[in-house]
Amino acid sequence: MIWLLVGALVFFGSCGGLLAIGYHASQKEEAEKVRAQDPKLNGQAAVLARFAQLREKQGCNRILVQPSTHLKEPRTIALDMVKNDHCVHVLALTGTSAALSMKYNGKVALTQPLPPSGASLDYRLCASETAPHSFEIEAVPAAEPFTTAVIECPRTPAEGGARSGPDDNRKTGKERVQGMVGDLVKAGCTHVVSEPKIARGEQTITVTSPSNPPCYNLLAASFFSDVKIGAVLRDPQGKSMPVPDPDSKIRVAFCAPKAGEYKLTLSPSTGDYFAYAGVDCNRFGPEGLKRLKRLGK
């Protein structure tokens, strides 16, 4: 009976101890959750302040990933980036003494190193390739809260961005192309196949031609003299056809020798906007076969 009483006391004492430990752990976890809801501690206030700075100084205005707070678990941010498109700022901030670290899990090499561990991470990503980019962020110690977000920002010219907006007819080269179209119309090429269009980056135009058609002229120009627009022209069999050397203003003309699809690719040397248009000229007129023969000589 004595041993039974001693055993019971030990058993109930152990249960009481376990209950006390469980209660203490529960109280601690609840306190951590409450603490993690404080915007000053979890980094939300700091993220919103950083948004305001980026909007004012860099013109960033589109939030790709809304601010979200994380506790005890790493945060993975997956982004589908487009080559030469907008840059992004991947943000992770905390108001505690935790050290946040960022790891990159993508397959495309980054052009800039990741930031060192700290309470404030701000990584500017300007994709060099069109591909998924994935980042993993965690806090040490893991019990400290942190907030992550992603905001989109325009590229600077140094990063391959445009030196003008798409609505500036002068600095996108549109006015220059309109002048080129006008000159051909005065020369007798009255059929404008496509009106001047503003573009950025590589462009491919498919020209479907019947037998013995008018001569097609692709006119392209940039406002900036240092922008060189290169062209590649291929016949329906994929064979290269003559084109002018890269320049800030080019005219690619061909009088299709046979019916089929002709592929014309334009490649500017910078990320600036440029413009292009298409004009048909009389095959047997001065701007048709006769001009091409003169150029050939």
Secondary structure, 3 states (H helix, E strand, C coil): CHHHHHHHHHHHHHHHHHHHHHHHHHHHHHHHHHHHCCHHHHCHHHHHHHHHHHHHHHCCCEEEEEEEEECCCCEEEEEEECCCCCEEEEEEECCCCCEEEEEECCCCCCCCCCCCCECEEEEEECCCCCEEEEEEEEEECCCCCEEEEEEEECCCHHHCCCCCCCCCCCCCCHHHHHHHHHHHHHCCCCEEEEEEEEEECCEEEEEEECCCCCEEEEEEECCCCCCCEEEEEECCCCCEECCCCCECEEEEEECCCCCEEEEEEEEECCCCEEEEEEEEECCCCCCCHHHHHHHHC
